[in-house]
Amino acid sequence: MIKVTLPDGSQREYPGPVTVGEVAASIGPGLAKAALAGKVDGKVVDTSFTIAHDAQVAIITLKDPEGLDVIRHSAAHLLAYAVKELYPEAQVTIGPVIEHGFFYDFAYKRPFTPEDLVAIEKRMAELAAKDEPVTRRVLPRDEAVAHFKSIGENYKAEIIASIPQGEDVSLYREGGFEDLCRGPHVPSTGKLKFFKLMKVAGAYWRGDHRNEMLQRVYGTAWATKEELQQYLTMLEEAEKRDHRKLGRELDLFHIDDVAPGVVFWHPKGWAIWQAVEQYMRGVYRATGYHEVKGPQILDRSLWEKTGHWQNYRENMFTTESEKRDYALKPMNCPGHVLIFKQGIKSYRDLPLRYGEFGQCHRNEPSGALHGIMRVRGFTQDDGHVFCTEDQILEECVAYTAQLQKVYKDFGFTDILYKVATRPDNRVGADELWDKAEHAVMEALRRSGVDFVISPGDGAFYGPKIEYTLKDALGRQWQCGTMQVDFNTAERLGAEYVTETSERAHPVMLHRAVVGSLERFIGMLLEHHAGALPAWLAPVHAVVLNITDQQADYAREVAKTLLDQGLRVELDLRNEKITYKIREHSLQKPPYLLVVGDKERAAGAVAVRARGNQDLGVMSVEDFSKRLLADIASKS
């Protein structure tokens, strides 16, 4: 007898081995119809998987998160199936699930066109409607290589050949198409109903720029028609909010081929930058950080001591002078250690907190660059806390509270917390990693927040807390970090004098709240759709005259506001006031101030707030009080 325990604790017995699909059918016809896959002893498997021993079993449907992954995984195969039907000469390579969808890379003699995507999507729908069963078989590695070579799928054969000799591989077939895959997949193509192909992009074979360029077709798939439509609507809104588009329209910044991956900030964009930087400088002061500044270029020997030269070399810009190798710093940590080492430090000096708006450079692949979100030259609000082991928890708990307030001031209230643990490629003893991982997890528990574990995603020198923000469209942005590092200070010889007059190495906490200022400003632009709150807006108010007779008064109003430290523009052009209002409204300032003869006579302004709100006429003093209150409240 085979005993199956279901999620609700109930048990069912079967006279012999039984498939997941048969278990679903024994529970009820509705569940059998809805079943996409199963989970046996925690592992997601096909409905055809045979249970040959007592096991914990759950049936996966569209209501389960794993169900959506199975749908998307299967949709990638359906995409490849459709491409092979329409373009038999195309070769298939890989097709994984990604956030919100899937992609598949193809080798084909010509670029796919938008018309091709329409045809492929139509063929996918036709194949799905045929409701063909998806079946699995297992072959020895060498036999599978020979099989794919025989049908002209050389890329697939190369993938299989990289699998250790003697291992078996699983293949999935639907209709006339068969593909290499670990699975699981839906039981039949009819389960795939709500999908859409999105775009085509270039991708190097196996992600190596030295290999040939393939064509990557992206798609999305969802459980229901409503969810698919909601996602497409979100994408339309995201396109309107694209920071690159807003950067051009609002004249904030540009990126030029003469400096790929580095930002040229225009006056308005730099005003936003300064608002963010000065705010964070205030956070430094309020939380006991000493602001420092380290050099841009550091000798190779330093990076060898930290482990960066061995573990991060391909991402660093290097140079040579007088037969010495140097690197542009990709991060600020080593420089802060060298500052700490100047002079004797006592346990009484700890925790010692350094903060820097440090400019860093990382040699990102050109294909990964994305506006100001992913760049090669960036500035971090980088901070390091040198402390004792006993002070780690208190510092991490205080940092989380600080970070929550900062994000709220910028308009983000939904934060996700993740602990990234030790990677395979790391430095330091396991017992130190044990202490560090315990510290970050306990700090979040004491902060009263839920968190998830991300195994193996820590930095090579220590585990980290990742703070992820949700924006106005529900998208997630990994932003702040806190890393506990028992290694770097020791590797660079940083010490302090203990209570017993002995020498000890401090623990080093790496933290950044907004991270890259470039990326964070891009996030702010997209979150607020370019309509930044008053305290961040590059222009607080624009003063507009109706005729030349009010020009002098308009200048007086602008000067009064400028003298109070407000960011004000003046438009005295000989244009219709309706035209000027419409034109400036597109620039999204919080306020437009219109002055005509009545306003001049009363020493007042007619105030229009963003969103075409007419606030009526008020004195210049009352308006400035209102604006200053907006700025002070971060509203």
N, C-alpha and C positions, 0 to 999 in steps of 0.2 A: 504494500500500500504506500502511496505517496501522499503525505500530509502537507497541505498548502495553508499558510496563515496569511490572511488578508489584512489590510491596513487598519480595519476596525477591530482587529483581534479575533474575529471569527475564523473558524477553520473548516476546510473541506478536504475530504479524502477521495483519492482516485485509485483504481485497482492497479494501475501501472503508470509508466511515463506518460506525461500529458503536456500538450503545448500551451503556451500563454493564451492563444486564441481559443482553445478548448476550455480553459479555465473561465475566460470571459463569457463564453456561450453558456456554460453551466450556471453562471450567476444570473444571466438574463439576456434575451435577444437584443435589447436596447444597448447593453454594454458591448456585446459582441460586434454590433454594427459600428459603435463609436470608437472601438479600440484601434489605436494607432501603433502601439508598442506595449511592452511590459517592463516591469522592474523586478528582477529576481535577485534576492539578497543584495539589494542596493545597486545592481548593474542594469542599465537600460538595454533591452534586447528586443528582437523582432517578435511579432505575434506567433511566428512559426517556431520559435525557440522551444526546445523540449526540456521539460523539468523532470529530471530523473531521480531526485532526492527530495527530502523534506526541505521546504524553503519558504521564506517570506516573499510574497508576491503582491504586486500592485499592477493594476491595468491603467495604462497611460492613454488619456484622451486629449482632446483639444483644450480641456479645462486645465490641464497641467502644463507648467512651464516646459517640461521636457517634451511635451507633445508638439509645441511650436518649433523646437529644434529639429524634431524628426520631420516635420512638414517641410522646413527650409532645406534640410539636408536632401530630402527626396526631391524637392523642387530643383535643386542644382543638377541632379541626375536627369530630371525631365528636360531641363534646358539642354544638356548635352545630347540627349536622345533626339530632340527636335532639330538641333544643329546638324547632327549626322544625317537625319532624314532629308533635310533641305540642301545640305552642302556636304556630300559624302567624302570629299577630299580633305575636309577639315580634320585635324587630329586633336583629340581631347587630352588634357593634361591633369589639372587638379581643380576641384570644385568644393570648397569648404563652406560651412555656415559662418556668417559674420553677424555683427549686431544689426538687427532689423531685417536680415535677409541672407543672401548668399551671392557667390560669384562662381564663374567657371572660366578657366583660361583655355584659349584655343590657338592652334597654329593653323593659319589659313593664308592662301596666296594673295588675298586682297583685303583691305580694311572693311569691316562690317559697317554698313550705313544705317541711318535711322530707319529707312525702309526695310532693311534686313531685320532690325529688331522687331518691327511690327509683324513681319512674316513669321519670325521665330516664336514670338509670343502667341500668335494665332495657332501655329502648329502645336505648341505646348498644350493649349486648351483642347485641341482636337484629340491629342494623345491621352490627355487626362479623361476626356469624355468616354474613351474606349474602355476605361476601367480595367486595364490589363494587370494581371497579378505580378507582383514583384517577388522574385524568388532568389534564393541564395544557394551558392555552392562553394565548396572549398577545394583548392588545387595546391599541389606542391609548388614552391616558388619557381623552380626552373620550368615546370610545365606551364605555369601562368605566363612566364616571360615568352616562351615559344608561342603560346596562344595569341598574345597581343602582337607579337612581331608578324605572325601569319596573317593578321587582318590589317596590317599597316599602321598600327598604333605604337609608333616607336617611342614616343614620350612616356606612354604608360608602361611599356616594357622596361624603360630605363628606371622608372620609379620602383618597379618590382625588383629589378636586379640589384637595387641598393639594399634590399631587405636581406638579413643574414641567411646564408645558405642553409637549407634543411628545414626552414620554416614553411608553414602553409599560409596561404592567403585566401581571403574570401572575395567572391565576385557576386554582383547582383545583376539580375537580368529583368528587363521589362520589355515585352515585345521583341523587336529585333535588336535591341541595344543591351550590351553587357559592359559593366564597369567594375573596376577595382574599388573596394570600399570595405571598411570595418563595420559599417552600419551603425545603428539599425535604420530600417526604412519602413515606410508605410506598407501595409499589406497589398495595396493595389493603387494604381495611378488615379483612380476615381476619388481618392481622399484629397487630392490637390486641386483646389477650386479657386482660391483667392490669391492670385499672384500677379506681378507686373514686372516687366523688364525696365530698367531705369536708364542705363547708359553703357557705353563702351569706353574702355581706357587701355592704355598700354601697360604691360607688365613683363619684366624679364623672366625668362625661364629659371625657376628655382630662386627667384629674387636676386640673381647675380647679374650686375650690369655688363659683365663680360659675355653673357649668354645672349641668345637671340631674343628679340622682342616678340611677345605674344599679344593676343587680344583678350582682354578681360571683360566679360559681360556681367554686369551687376543686375541683380533682381531682388525683389522683396516678396515675402509671402506671409499670410496671416491666417488666423483661425476663422475669421468671419469677414463678410463683405464690409461691415461697418468699421472694423478695425483697419482694414486696408484703406478705406476712404479717409479715415481719420489721419492715418500716417501720410497719405498723399497730400492732404490739406496742410498738415504740419510742414511738409517739405516746401510747399508753396509759400507758406509764411516764413520759413527759414530762408528761402531765397530772397525774399524782400528784406530780411534782416541781415543778410550776408555782410560781414564787416568790411569786406573788400569793396562792395558796392557802396556802402555807407561812407567809407573812407574817401571815395571819389566824389560822391554827391555833396558831402559836407566839407570837403577840402581839408581833410585831416592829415593824410600821409600818402606816400607812394613808395613803390619798390621798383628799382631800376636794374636793368641787366648789367650795369657796370658794377653793381654790388649785390649779387643775388643772395637773397636771404637776410638782407640787412635793411632797416627801415629808414626812409627819409621822412622826418616829422615836419609837417607844416605848422604855422603858428597856432591854429585852432587845435590841432592834434596835440601839440606840445603843451597847450594849456590844460588839456585833460590829463596828460602825463604828470604835469606838475601838481595838479589837484590830488592825484593818487599818491605821488611820492611824498608830498608834504603831509598828507593825512597819515601815511605809514611812518613818517618821521616822528609825528606826534605819538603814535603807538609805541615806537621805540622809547621815547622819553617817559611815557606813562608806565611802562612795564620794566624799567630798570636796565635798558640796553644802552651800551656805549657805542656810538656810531664810529666806524673805522673805515679806512680805505686802503686796499692792497694793490700791488702792481698788476699790470695786465700780462706781462711776460715773465715766466719763471723757468729756471734751469731744469734740464732733463733729470738731473740727479734727485731733485725734490719729488718729481712725479714717479720716479722709480721707488722711492721710499714709501710713498703713499699707496703704491700698487696701480695707479692710473696708467702708467706707461705700459705695464704688462696686460692690464685688463680693459683699457679704454682707449688704447693708442689710435685705433682707426677713426675715432670720433674727434681727434684733437688736431688743431692747426699747429704745425711746427715750423720752426725757422732755425737758421744757423748764423752765428756771428763769431768771428775769430776762433773758428774750430770748436765752438761749443754749441750744443743743441739746446734749443729752448722750445717752449710750447705756450701758445696763448691759453690762458686758463679757461678750462671748461666749467670750473666751479671755484668757489671762493674758500673752501674749507682749509687747504694747506696754508694760505696766507694768514688766516686767523690764528692758526696754531703758532706760526712764527711770531705774530704779535704777542700772543700769550707768553711765549718763551722769553720775551725781553724783561729781564728783572726777575727777582725771586718772588714766587707766589706762595701764599700761606693758605691753609684750610679756611682761615677767616675771610679770605678774599672770595671764596666760592659760595654760591654760584656766581660766576663772572660771565656776563652776557655781552656779546659783541654783535652788532648789526651793520650791514653794509648794503648799499645799493650798488652791487658789484656787477660790472659788465663782463659777460662771459661769451665765449665763442665755441661752437660745436660744429663739426663738419658733417652736417646732415646731408643725406642724399638729395640731389636736386628734385627728384620726383616726390619727396616727402614734404617739400616746402609748401606752405599754405598761408598766403597773406602775411599777417602779423601774428598768426596763431602758431606757426611752426617756422622758425627762422634759424639762421646761423649765428647771428649776433644779437644778444638779448641782455637785459638787466634784471637781476633778481633782488627781491627784498630779502636778502640772505642773512640768516642769523645763526650764531653758534653759542651754546651755553656750555661752559666748562664747569663741571660739578663733581661731587662725590657720588658714589653709588647710592648712598642713603637719600640723596636729594633728587634722584631721577623722577620718582613718582610725583612729588610736589610740583616739579617743573613741568612735567607733561600734563598734569591736571590743569594747572594755571594756563598753560598754552592753549589747551582746548577751549577754555572759557574765553580767552582773549580772541581766538580765531572766530568763535561764534559771534561775538559782538562786531568784529570787523566785517564779516560777511553780511550781517544784518544791515549795517550802515550802507553797504553797497547795493542792497536790495535782494540778497539771497538769504532765504530762511530755511530751505530744505537741504540738509547736509547728510551725506552717507559716509559711513566710517568703515575703513578696511585696514587690517593688519597684514602686511606683506612679510613673509618669513624667509628664512635663509635660502639662498640659491645654491646650486651645485658649485658654481664658480665663486668662491668666497675666500676671505682671509680671516684669521683668528681661530682660537680654540672653540670647540663645541660648547664647553661649559660657559664661556662668555656669551655665546649666542643664546644659550638657555636663559641666562640672566636677563639679557636684553629683550628677548621675546616676551618673557614673563612681565617685564616692566611696562612695555607699551600696552599689553592687554589689560593689565591691572589698572593702568592709568585711565583707560576708556571705561572700565567697569566703575571706577570711582567717579568718573564724570557723568555716570548715569545714562550712557548712550549704548545702543545696540551696535554691534559690528560684525563683520564677516572676516574669515581668514582667507588670504590669497597665498597658498603654499608656493614657495620658491621664487616669489617676486620681489624679495628684498634687495637692497643694494649689496654690492660685494663686501662692504665693510660693516653692514648692520641692518637689522630689521627696521621697518618704518610703518608709521600710521599714514594712510592716505585719506585726505578729506576731499570728498567729491560733491560738487554743487549741482543742483537741478535748476535749470533756467526756466524762463517763462513758457517755453515750449515743451518742458519736460525732459529736455536733453541733459545728459550728465557730462560734467567737466571735472576731471581730476585736477585738483588745484593745490591746496596746502599739503605740507608733509611735516612729519616729525620723525627723526631717525635717531636711534640710540646706538652709539658707536664706542665700543671698548677698545678699538684697534688703532685709529689714526693718530691720536695723541701719543700713544706709546711708540708707534713706528717713527714718529718725528721727534721723539725725545722730550715731549712736554711733561713737566713735573711740577708738583707743589709739595710744600712741607706740611706733614700731618701734625696732629696734636701731640704725637710722641716724638716729634722732630725727625721722623723718617721721611724718605722721598717716596712719592706715589704718583701714578699717572692719573690725570683726571678722566672722567667719562666725558665724551663730547656729544652733545645733542645738536643735530643739524635740523634747523627749522626754516620754513618759508611759508608765509601766509598767503600772499597773492602769487608767489612764484615768479615767473617771467612777467614783468610789467607789460611787455608787448602783448603777450597772449591774454593777460587779464583784461587789458583795455579792449581787445577784440571781443572777449566774452561779454564785457559790459555793453558794448555797442549792440551786440546781437540780443542780449537779454532785454535791454531797454528800447530796442528797435531804433537806436540813434537818438531817442528823446531822453537824454540823460537828466537825472534830477539836478536841481539848481546848483547844488554844491559842486557837481562834477561838470556841468555844462561849460563848454569853451567860451560861450557868450551868454551872459546872464540876461541882458536886455538890449534891444535895438531901439534907438530913438528915431522917429520918422516925422518929418515936417510935411504939412499939406501943401504949403506954398512957400516961396522965398521969403515972405514977410515974417515967417516964424523961424528962419534959419538961426538967427542969433540966440533966440530963446532955446532952441533945440540944443545948441552948443552949450549953453549954460546948464541945462538939465544933464547932459552927458557928463560935463565936467564935475558937477555935484556928485554924481554917482561914482565916477572914476576916483574922485578924491576919497571915497569911502572904501576903496579897494575892490570895487565891483568891476566885472568884465563887461564893458559896454561898447557897442558900435553905434555909429552915427550915419544916417543915410539922408543926405541933403539933395539928392538928385532931383532934377526937374522932370519927375514922372508922376503919373496919377497915383494917389495914395492907395487905391485898390490894388494896383500892380505891385507896389512896393510891399504891401502887406502879404500878398500872395507869394511873392518871391522869397521874402524872409521867412515865412511860415514853413517853407520847404527845408530851411536850415535848422528847424526845430529848437529855436531858443525858448527858454521858459516864458519870456514876456516880450511883447511889442508895445512901445509907448508912442502914441500918436499925439502930436501937438498941432493945434490949429489956433485961430484967433481967440476962441473962448478959453482954451487951456492957457494960452500965453497971458491973457488978461487976469486969470484966476491964479496964476502961478502953479498950475496943475498939469497932469498928464491923463490922457485917456488910455486905460490899461486893457490890453488884450492878452489873455493867458494862452499858453499852448493848447491846441485842440479847439481853436476858434471860440474861446470863452471871452465874452465881453464883461469885464469887471467894473466898467463904468469909469467915472472921473474921480481922481483922488489927488491929494497934494503930493509933491515930490517927496516930502518927508515921510508921509504915510506909506508911499510905495516902497521907499528904501527900507523902512522898518519891516514891511511884509517880506521883501526879498531877503533881507538879512536873517529874518526868522526862518525862512525856508532853508537857507544855507546852514544855519546853526542846527536845525532839527534833522538834517540829512533827508528832508522830504522831497 
